Amino acid sequence: MTVIGLDLHKRYITACAMTEDGAILAEQRRVVPEVEAREAFFAGLPAPLTVAMEATLYWAWLHDQLVARGITVQVAHAYQVKLIWQARAKTDPIDARKLAELARTHLLPTVWVAGPELRGQRKLLRGRAYLVRMRTSVKNRIHGHLMAENCRTAVTDVYGKAGRAWLETLALPAATRLQVDLLLEVIDALNVRIKRMDRDVARLARHEPVSLQLQTVPGIGVFGAMLLLTEIGSIDRFRSSHELAAYAGLVPSTHSSGGKTTHGAVGRAGNSWLKWILIEAVQALKLAPGPIGAQYQRLVRAKGKQKATVAAARKLCCYLFWMLKEGWTYEQWLLQHHKLEVRPTQRMGTAA
């Protein structure tokens, strides 16, 4: 067997091939990221081939091509590779050799690779969220122009029919009027594209019965349910609800030594899209009656709104794990959770 480490760059790939015993068979500093150049490097290497690379740049494109060719591919977590292999000298050949060495010794921190169909669904949903964020940014810029001219909004929705009519009647300076009109045109263009993507998301949700199950949670609609499903992927790859919460980046860091334990922030690690949609969904639950709202109200005074919201999102994440695992709706999970929390009463002894 031949183990190949590929260090990916924008314009080239650095490759290193070695045997199971660690003997280097071939090294090339600059391989053009094209099929012909890659096959030329693979030619003559003893089969079977195992390729190791980090999840960066065009790794998904390269992964699909190599898998279609029948090559075993291991995709590594770039940050964890850096933690495992620290070196004073860092060059492209050393990095390629490092990946091959870790794969050869079965120490490569591999990640779960979603299929091409699931990755395509993620692109659709993330693209829709990106356009909505862009539209929100444009709206905030319009509000900034209006605030600079001390214009008080007379309607609830500035961008509805009544709001647009009110904006047209405003007496604004020529420069401000030009900016507001251009930004309104940008909003109209974004609305058209967001509606188009909404149709695609609704069509996708019709083929996912599990999305209806997630929509029983208050605050989760069609888009939120589909984003949760695509970002989580297969629920069977998580052994517990705490693993799913850690994947979402909702578990605080812990440092325990010498009998002293301290907890830090949740940090930036984890799936940022999954973390974002859980925090968005919990906004409706944290003020409503229920276990998540009770968790938020219990922590908000002592920890503040931000930490209490993250804690409530983690609780929701654990609920979603069991809903997906057992096929329950939100109401069924609450009923089951209530039964689990009820403890049997112990008979009091007679008075002496």
C-alpha positions, 0 to 999 in steps of 0.5 A: 500500500502507498500512502500519499500526503497532499498539501493543497495550495491555490496554484499547486499541490505538494505531494509526498508518497511513502510506503507502509514502512515509512520509506519515501517513494516520490516527492514533488513540490509543485503539482498543478491541480489538474487531472493530467498532472495528478495522474502523472504523479500517481503513475507507477506507485504501488497499489492500493493508494491512500490519500491524506489531505486537509479540509481546505480550498478545493478539497471536496472537488479533489475528494470526489475525483479520487473516490471516483477513481477508486482511491481511499481518501482521508480528509483531516481537520487542519487545526487538529493536525497542527496540534498533533504535529508541531515543527520548528521548520514549516515548508510545503514538502514537510507538510505533505510528508507530515500528512502521509506520516500521520495517515501511515501511523493511523494518527490522522484526525479525520473528519466526516465527509458529506456526500455530494448531494448533501454538500449541494443542499448545504450550498443552497441553504447557506447561499440563501442565508447569505443573501438574507444577511446581505439584505439586512445589511442594506436595510441597516444602511438605509436606516443609517441614512434616515437617522442622519437626516433625523427622519422618524419612521411613521410605519412599522415596516419601512420596506412594505407598501406603506413604508415605501410610499412614506419613503417616497414622500420624504424630503431628502438631500439629493445625495441621500435620496440617490443612495436610498433609491439605489439601495432600495433597488438592491433590496428589490433585486435581493428579494427576487433571488431570495424568493427563488431560493425559497421555492427551491428550499420548499421543493427540497423540504417536500422530500424530507419528512423529517423536516416536518418533525423539526418544524413542530419546534416553535421558532423553526420553519421550513428553512430552519428545519432544512438547514438543521438537517443538512448541517447535522447530516446523519444523526447516527454519527453522534454517539450522544447529544453532548457530541452534537452540542460540541459539534455545534460549538455550544460547549464551553471549554474546560480546564481541570488540574490539581483539583481546580476546574474552570470553564471558559467561553464556547470559542469559535470551534464547531459548525458555525452555521449550525450554531447560528441557526440554533441560536436563532431558533431559541429566540422564540423559545427562551421567552416562552413557557417550557424547559428551555425558557426556564433554563434561560430565565434561571441563568439570565440574571446570573450570567447575562443574556448572551451566555443564557442564550447559548446555554438555552441553544445547547439545551435545544440542541440536545432536544433535537438530538433525541427527536431525530434519534427517536423520531419524536415531535417536540410535543412528544419529546416534552412529554417523554422528558417530563416522564423521565424527570418525575422521580418516585416518591419515597414513603416516609417512616413512622414517627418514633 
